[in-house]
Amino acid sequence: MQQARQWNVTALFDSRKDAEDAVERLIAARIPKDRIRLVPGNEIDPKDDPDVWNEEVPTPQQRMGILESLRGLFFPDDERFTYGEHLRRGSCMVSVQVTDAEHDRALDILDDEGTVDMDTREDRWRAGGWAGPVVPLTAANEDASVWRRDPKRSRPRVRSYVGGAPR
C-alpha cells in the first residue's frame, strides 16, 4: 500500500490581514492549526511606502533574523533566501502542511485576492538591480533532504512542495 505524500503549500501576501484571512479559511476547511504557519514580514505596507521595493541590500543581521523566521520550513536554499527577501520587504508568508487529500483545497484557498505573484515581483526586483540567487528548479530539487517544489502542482502565486516523512 502506497503511503500518502506530505505537501507544503506556501503563498505570500502584501498585507497581514489578507494572510490572516487565508489562515482562517484554512482552519474553516478543517486543516489543523498546528500545520499552519504565518510568518509576518517587516510589517511595511508597500502602498504606504512605495520605495520599500527599491531598498538597499540588507545587513547580515537583518538577513539572519529573517532567515531565522524560516527555520523549520525546509525549502531549497535559493528559495529560502528569496522568501526571506519577500519578508524583508514586508510580505507575510502563509505555509501549510497538508496531505494529498487536502492539497488542492489548500492551494485554492491560498491562491486568492492579495496573494503575491512571486516570480513577477522577483523579476521586477532584478530589473531594479536586486541580485538574489538564480538556481534552476531542477538543481534546487536535487537535494533529497529538503522539500522539492512540484511545478505541476504549483501556481504562479502559490508554490507547492512535496517531501518530508509520509503521515
Salt bridges, closest charged atoms under 4 A:
ASP14 OD1 - ARG121 NH1 2.77
GLU20 OE2 - ARG16 NE 2.84
ASP21 OD2 - LYS17 NZ 3.00
GLU43 OE2 - ARG16 NH1 2.70
ASP45 OD1 - LYS47 NZ 3.50
GLU55 OE1 - ARG88 NH1 2.95
GLU68 OE2 - ARG71 NE 3.35
ASP77 OD1 - ARG80 NH1 2.75
GLU79 OE2 - ARG149 NH2 2.90
GLU79 OE1 - ARG159 NH1 3.57
GLU85 OE2 - ARG88 NH2 2.82
GLU85 OE2 - ARG89 NE 2.65
ASP100 OD1 - ARG5 NE 3.55
GLU102 OE1 - ARG35 NH1 2.76
ASP104 OD1 - HIS103 ND1 2.98
ASP104 OD1 - ARG153 NH2 2.88
ASP108 OD1 - ARG155 NH2 2.67
ASP111 OD2 - ARG155 NH1 3.25
ASP111 OD1 - ARG157 NE 2.94
ASP112 OD2 - ARG25 NH2 3.22
ASP119 OD1 - ARG159 NH2 2.74
GLU122 OE2 - HIS86 NE2 2.93
GLU122 OE2 - ARG159 NH2 3.73
